[in-house]
C-alpha cells in the first residue's frame, strides 16, 4: 500500500514506511539464521501469549489429524529462539506467505527502490529462491523437511496425487517466483530453471488449468494468491508467445472474478492490462465500505430476500447474491464475501484492505 502511495504522491513518509515494511520482511529471513528460509512472524522473547503455540501431539492426535489431512505435518516446536536471544520466530512457513512476500518485493522494487536499494532487494530475494532451488523447489524448515504447505516441487505437484489440489496454483506461483528472480538479478540460472519448469515439467499447462479447478479444491483466497503472482509474469516476460499466454490467463482470471466487485482485483487488472474496466464498481466499494474495522458478526442467512447455498465454494454456507460491502463482513480480501454467517466482534482488523486498492487507483490515475 505504501509503495503505491509513494508512487502516486512521492510523499517521503510513504517511502520511509514502504522501506520499513521491506526491512521487516527481510528480517523475517535473517532472524532464522538460515540460508534462505524465512519465518511466519516474530515476537519479543518476553511475550507469553501467542497464537498457535508450541505443543505436543499424542499418537491419537497425530492419527486424527492424519485422517483429516493426509499431508499433516506435526510441528510441535513452532516458536524458536533467535541467535541473539531477542526474538521468538515462528516456523512452518506457508506458501501463502511466500506469495504475499513476492507481491511486496515486486511493488517495492518497481515503485519505490532506488538503484542501491534494488540491489538489496534482489540479493535478499535471490537468497530465498536459491533456498527453494537447492531443496527441489520446496521451503525447507530447520528440521530438514518441507513445511506443511511450502511445496512447489514437480515431484510432489506432478507425482503425488495428494498434492493435486495445489498442483495448478503452485505451478503458476513458481513460474512467477523464478521470473521475478531473473527480472531482478539478470542471472540466467533463474531463466533456465523457469523454462525447465515450462518445457520439462509442464508448469504452464498446469497453470492454465487453475481457473478450472475441481470445485472440491476451489478456495476463495486462491483469487488473491494468483493476483500476487500475475505482476511478475506480465511485467517481466519478454517472449511474445509466453507473454500472450499470460495475458490470456489474466483476462480469463478477470472475467471470472470481476463479479465479486473487488477494487483490488479490478485495479490490479487495470494496472497490468492498461484498462479502466469495472471502475464504477471499484469506486462504489471504496465509498460504501464501512469505516469501522471491528469484525462485526453478520448473519445474512436470516434474510428472507436471500437464499443460503453451498456454491461456488462447497465447504462454505453462502448466500446467492453479492451484497454491497456495508452489508457483509469482509475486512480481509481472502475472506469470502458470500458467507452467510461470519464475523468475530472481539477482533479489530487493519485498514490495508481499503487503502491498498485506493492507492492503486490513485497511482493509476483512475481516481483522484
C-alpha positions as CSV (number, residue, x, y, z in Angstrom):
1,X,0.0,0.0,0.0
2,X,2.8,2.4,0.9
3,X,4.6,1.6,-2.3
4,X,1.5,2.7,-4.4
5,X,1.0,5.7,-2.1
6,X,4.6,6.8,-2.7
7,X,4.3,6.2,-6.5
8,X,1.2,8.3,-6.6
9,X,2.3,11.2,-4.3
10,X,6.2,11.0,-3.9
11,X,5.5,11.5,-0.2
12,X,8.8,10.8,1.7
13,X,6.8,9.4,4.6
14,X,5.3,6.8,2.3
15,X,8.7,5.8,1.1
16,X,10.0,5.6,4.7
17,X,7.1,3.3,5.6
18,X,7.5,1.2,2.5
19,X,11.2,0.7,3.3
20,X,10.3,-0.2,6.9
21,X,7.9,-2.9,5.6
22,X,10.5,-4.3,3.3
23,X,13.1,-4.3,6.1
24,X,10.7,-6.3,8.2
25,X,10.1,-8.9,5.5
26,X,13.9,-9.2,5.1
27,X,14.3,-9.5,8.9
28,X,11.9,-12.5,8.8
29,X,14.6,-14.3,6.8
30,X,17.7,-13.1,8.6
31,X,16.2,-13.8,12.1
32,X,16.1,-17.5,11.3
33,X,19.9,-17.7,10.7
34,X,19.3,-20.0,7.7
35,X,20.4,-19.9,4.1
36,X,17.0,-18.6,2.8
37,X,14.2,-19.9,4.9
38,X,12.0,-17.2,6.4
39,X,9.7,-17.1,9.4
40,X,6.0,-16.7,9.5
41,X,6.3,-13.9,12.1
42,X,8.3,-12.9,15.2
43,X,7.5,-11.8,18.8
44,X,9.8,-10.5,21.5
45,X,11.1,-13.2,23.9
46,X,9.2,-11.8,26.9
47,X,5.8,-12.4,25.2
48,X,4.0,-15.2,27.0
49,X,0.8,-15.5,24.9
50,X,1.0,-16.4,21.2
51,X,-1.5,-17.9,18.8
52,X,-0.7,-21.5,17.8
53,X,2.0,-22.1,20.5
54,X,4.4,-25.0,20.9
55,X,2.6,-28.2,21.7
56,X,3.0,-32.0,21.8
57,X,0.8,-34.4,19.8
58,X,-0.3,-37.7,21.3
59,X,-0.3,-40.7,19.0
60,X,-4.1,-40.4,18.9
61,X,-4.0,-36.7,17.9
62,X,-1.5,-37.5,15.2
63,X,-3.8,-40.2,13.8
64,X,-6.8,-37.9,14.0
65,X,-5.0,-35.1,12.1
66,X,-3.7,-37.5,9.5
67,X,-7.3,-38.7,8.8
68,X,-8.4,-35.0,8.2
69,X,-5.3,-34.2,6.2
70,X,-3.1,-36.9,4.7
71,X,-0.3,-34.4,4.3
72,X,-0.5,-33.4,8.0
73,X,2.9,-32.3,9.5
74,X,3.0,-32.5,13.3
75,X,5.1,-29.4,14.1
76,X,5.5,-29.4,17.8
77,X,8.2,-26.7,18.1
78,X,6.6,-23.8,16.2
79,X,8.5,-20.9,18.0
80,X,12.3,-20.9,18.0
81,X,14.7,-18.6,19.8
82,X,16.8,-16.3,17.6
83,X,20.6,-16.5,18.0
84,X,20.7,-13.1,19.7
85,X,18.1,-14.2,22.2
86,X,15.8,-11.2,21.4
87,X,13.1,-12.8,19.3
88,X,10.9,-15.9,19.1
89,X,10.3,-16.7,15.4
90,X,7.6,-18.9,14.1
91,X,8.4,-21.6,11.5
92,X,6.4,-23.9,9.3
93,X,6.0,-21.0,6.8
94,X,3.2,-21.3,4.3
95,X,3.1,-21.0,0.5
96,X,0.5,-18.2,1.0
97,X,3.1,-16.1,2.9
98,X,5.6,-16.7,0.1
99,X,3.1,-15.3,-2.4
100,X,2.5,-12.3,-0.3
101,X,6.2,-11.6,0.2
102,X,6.7,-11.8,-3.6
103,X,4.0,-9.2,-4.3
104,X,5.6,-6.9,-1.7
105,X,9.1,-7.3,-3.2
106,X,7.7,-6.7,-6.7
107,X,6.0,-3.5,-5.6
108,X,8.9,-2.1,-3.6
109,X,11.5,-2.9,-6.3
110,X,9.5,-1.4,-9.1
111,X,7.7,1.5,-7.4
112,X,10.0,2.7,-4.6
113,X,13.5,1.4,-4.5
114,X,16.4,3.4,-6.0
115,X,19.3,1.6,-7.7
116,X,21.2,1.0,-4.4
117,X,18.0,-0.4,-2.7
118,X,17.2,-2.5,-5.8
119,X,20.5,-4.4,-5.3
120,X,19.5,-5.1,-1.7
121,X,16.0,-6.3,-2.7
122,X,17.5,-8.5,-5.5
123,X,20.1,-10.1,-3.2
124,X,17.6,-10.8,-0.5
125,X,15.0,-12.3,-2.9
126,X,17.7,-14.4,-4.7
127,X,18.6,-15.9,-1.4
128,X,15.1,-17.2,-0.9
129,X,14.8,-18.5,-4.4
130,X,18.2,-20.2,-4.1
131,X,16.9,-21.9,-1.0
132,X,13.9,-23.2,-3.0
133,X,16.1,-24.4,-5.9
134,X,18.6,-26.2,-3.5
135,X,15.7,-28.0,-1.9
136,X,13.9,-29.2,-5.1
137,X,11.7,-26.1,-5.1
138,X,10.4,-26.6,-1.5
139,X,10.5,-24.4,1.5
140,X,12.6,-26.4,4.0
141,X,12.4,-25.7,7.7
142,X,15.2,-26.1,10.2
143,X,14.0,-29.7,10.8
144,X,15.2,-30.6,7.3
145,X,11.8,-31.2,5.9
146,X,9.5,-29.1,3.8
147,X,6.8,-27.1,5.6
148,X,3.1,-28.2,5.6
149,X,2.3,-26.0,2.6
150,X,5.6,-24.8,1.2
151,X,5.8,-27.2,-1.8
152,X,6.4,-26.3,-5.5
153,X,8.4,-29.4,-6.5
154,X,7.4,-31.3,-9.6
155,X,8.0,-34.5,-7.6
156,X,5.1,-33.6,-5.4
157,X,2.9,-31.5,-7.6
158,X,3.1,-33.7,-10.7
159,X,4.0,-37.0,-9.0
160,X,2.0,-37.3,-5.8
161,X,-1.9,-37.4,-6.0
162,X,-2.2,-36.0,-2.5
163,X,-0.8,-32.7,-3.9
164,X,-3.2,-32.5,-6.9
165,X,-5.3,-29.8,-5.2
166,X,-2.3,-27.5,-5.2
167,X,-0.8,-28.5,-8.5
168,X,-2.1,-25.8,-10.8
169,X,-1.9,-22.9,-8.5
170,X,1.5,-23.7,-7.1
171,X,2.9,-24.3,-10.6
172,X,1.7,-20.8,-11.5
173,X,3.3,-19.4,-8.4
174,X,6.7,-21.0,-9.0
175,X,6.8,-19.6,-12.6
176,X,6.2,-16.1,-11.2
177,X,8.8,-16.5,-8.5
178,X,11.5,-17.6,-10.9
179,X,10.6,-15.0,-13.5
180,X,10.8,-12.2,-10.8
181,X,14.2,-13.6,-9.7
182,X,15.5,-13.4,-13.3
183,X,14.0,-9.9,-13.8
184,X,15.6,-8.5,-10.6
185,X,19.1,-10.2,-11.0
186,X,19.6,-10.9,-14.7
187,X,21.1,-14.3,-13.6
188,X,20.5,-16.8,-16.3
189,X,20.1,-19.7,-13.9
190,X,16.7,-18.4,-12.9
191,X,15.6,-18.1,-16.5
192,X,16.9,-21.6,-17.2
193,X,15.0,-23.0,-14.3
194,X,11.9,-21.1,-15.3
195,X,12.0,-22.6,-18.9
196,X,12.7,-26.0,-17.5
197,X,9.6,-25.8,-15.4
198,X,7.6,-24.9,-18.5
199,X,9.2,-27.3,-21.1
200,X,10.1,-30.3,-19.0
201,X,7.5,-30.3,-16.1
202,X,4.5,-28.7,-17.8
203,X,4.0,-26.0,-15.3
204,X,2.5,-23.5,-17.7
205,X,0.0,-26.2,-18.8
206,X,-0.8,-26.8,-15.1
207,X,-1.2,-23.1,-14.5
208,X,-3.7,-22.8,-17.4
209,X,-6.0,-25.2,-15.6
210,X,-6.0,-23.2,-12.3
211,X,-9.2,-21.3,-13.3
212,X,-11.0,-24.6,-13.9
213,X,-10.3,-26.3,-10.6
214,X,-12.2,-29.2,-9.3
215,X,-15.0,-27.5,-7.2
216,X,-13.9,-29.5,-4.2
217,X,-10.4,-28.0,-4.4
218,X,-11.5,-24.4,-5.1
219,X,-11.0,-21.8,-2.4
220,X,-11.8,-18.1,-2.4
221,X,-8.3,-16.9,-1.4
222,X,-6.7,-18.5,-4.4
223,X,-8.0,-15.5,-6.3
224,X,-5.6,-13.3,-4.4
225,X,-2.7,-15.8,-4.4
226,X,-3.0,-15.6,-8.2
227,X,-3.2,-11.8,-8.1
228,X,0.1,-11.6,-6.2
229,X,1.9,-13.6,-8.9
230,X,0.5,-12.0,-12.1
231,X,2.6,-8.8,-12.0
232,X,5.9,-10.7,-12.2
233,X,4.8,-12.7,-15.2
234,X,3.1,-9.9,-17.0
235,X,5.7,-7.3,-16.5
236,X,8.9,-9.4,-16.9
237,X,8.0,-11.9,-19.7
238,X,9.5,-10.7,-23.0
239,X,8.9,-13.8,-25.1
240,X,5.8,-12.9,-27.2
241,X,4.4,-16.4,-27.2
242,X,4.6,-16.7,-23.4
243,X,3.5,-13.1,-22.8
244,X,0.4,-13.9,-24.9
245,X,-0.3,-16.9,-22.7
246,X,-0.1,-14.9,-19.5
247,X,-2.2,-12.0,-21.0
248,X,-4.9,-14.5,-21.9
249,X,-4.7,-16.1,-18.5
250,X,-5.0,-12.7,-16.8
251,X,-8.1,-11.8,-19.0
252,X,-9.7,-15.2,-18.1
253,X,-8.9,-14.6,-14.4
254,X,-10.5,-11.1,-14.5
255,X,-13.6,-12.3,-16.5
256,X,-14.2,-15.0,-13.9
257,X,-13.7,-12.8,-10.8
258,X,-14.9,-9.3,-11.7
259,X,-18.3,-10.4,-10.4
260,X,-17.1,-10.0,-6.8
261,X,-16.6,-6.3,-7.5
262,X,-13.3,-6.1,-5.7
263,X,-11.4,-2.9,-6.3
264,X,-8.2,-4.9,-5.5
265,X,-9.0,-7.4,-8.4
266,X,-10.2,-4.6,-10.7
267,X,-7.3,-2.2,-10.2
268,X,-4.7,-5.0,-10.5
269,X,-6.2,-5.9,-13.8
270,X,-6.3,-2.3,-14.8
271,X,-2.6,-1.9,-13.8
272,X,-1.5,-4.9,-15.8
273,X,-3.8,-4.6,-18.8
274,X,-3.8,-0.9,-19.2
275,X,-7.6,-0.6,-18.9
276,X,-10.2,1.1,-16.7
277,X,-12.7,-1.8,-16.5
278,X,-15.2,-2.1,-13.6
279,X,-14.2,1.4,-12.4
280,X,-17.7,2.3,-11.2
281,X,-17.8,-0.9,-9.0
282,X,-14.4,-0.1,-7.6
283,X,-15.4,3.4,-6.7
284,X,-18.6,2.2,-5.2
285,X,-16.8,-0.3,-2.9
286,X,-14.5,2.4,-1.7
287,X,-17.4,4.7,-1.0
288,X,-19.7,2.1,0.6
289,X,-17.2,0.1,2.8
290,X,-17.7,0.9,6.5
291,X,-15.2,2.9,8.4
292,X,-15.4,0.6,11.4
293,X,-12.7,-2.0,11.5
294,X,-14.4,-4.2,14.1
295,X,-15.2,-7.6,12.7
296,X,-18.9,-7.4,13.4
297,X,-20.9,-10.6,13.2
298,X,-23.1,-10.6,10.1
299,X,-25.9,-13.2,9.6
300,X,-27.2,-12.9,6.1
301,X,-28.8,-16.3,6.4
302,X,-31.7,-14.8,8.3
303,X,-32.7,-12.5,5.5
304,X,-35.8,-13.5,3.6
305,X,-34.6,-11.9,0.4
306,X,-31.6,-14.2,0.2
307,X,-31.1,-17.9,-0.2
308,X,-28.4,-20.0,1.6
309,X,-26.4,-22.1,-0.8
310,X,-23.2,-24.2,-1.0
311,X,-21.7,-22.7,-4.1
312,X,-19.3,-21.8,-5.6
313,X,-17.2,-22.8,-2.6
314,X,-18.5,-26.2,-1.4
315,X,-17.5,-26.2,2.2
316,X,-19.0,-22.7,2.9
317,X,-22.6,-21.7,3.7
318,X,-23.1,-18.8,1.4
319,X,-25.9,-16.5,0.1
320,X,-26.8,-16.4,-3.5
321,X,-26.3,-12.7,-4.0
322,X,-23.3,-10.5,-3.5
323,X,-24.3,-7.7,-1.2
324,X,-22.7,-4.3,-1.0
325,X,-19.7,-4.1,1.4
326,X,-21.8,-2.2,4.0
327,X,-23.9,-5.4,4.3
328,X,-21.3,-8.1,4.6
329,X,-18.3,-8.9,6.6
330,X,-15.1,-8.8,4.6
331,X,-12.3,-6.9,6.3
332,X,-9.7,-9.1,4.6
333,X,-9.6,-9.9,0.9
334,X,-9.1,-13.6,1.4
335,X,-12.5,-13.9,3.1
336,X,-15.5,-15.0,1.0
337,X,-18.0,-12.1,0.6
338,X,-20.8,-14.5,0.1
339,X,-20.5,-16.0,3.6
340,X,-24.0,-16.5,5.1
341,X,-22.7,-16.1,8.7
342,X,-19.3,-14.6,9.6
343,X,-17.5,-12.2,11.9
344,X,-15.8,-12.1,15.3
345,X,-16.5,-8.8,17.1
346,X,-13.7,-9.5,19.6
347,X,-11.3,-8.6,16.8
348,X,-10.4,-5.3,15.1
349,X,-8.7,-5.5,11.7
350,X,-6.3,-3.2,9.9
351,X,-7.4,-0.8,7.1
352,X,-5.0,-2.0,4.5
353,X,-7.8,-3.9,2.7
354,X,-9.2,-0.5,1.7
355,X,-6.0,1.6,1.5
356,X,-4.2,-0.7,-0.9
357,X,-6.7,-0.6,-3.7
358,X,-7.4,3.1,-3.0
359,X,-3.7,4.0,-3.6
360,X,-3.5,1.6,-6.6
361,X,-6.4,3.6,-8.1
362,X,-4.7,6.9,-7.3
363,X,-1.4,5.6,-8.8
364,X,-3.2,4.6,-12.0
365,X,-5.0,8.0,-12.1
366,X,-8.3,6.2,-12.3
367,X,-9.5,8.0,-9.2
368,X,-8.4,11.5,-8.0
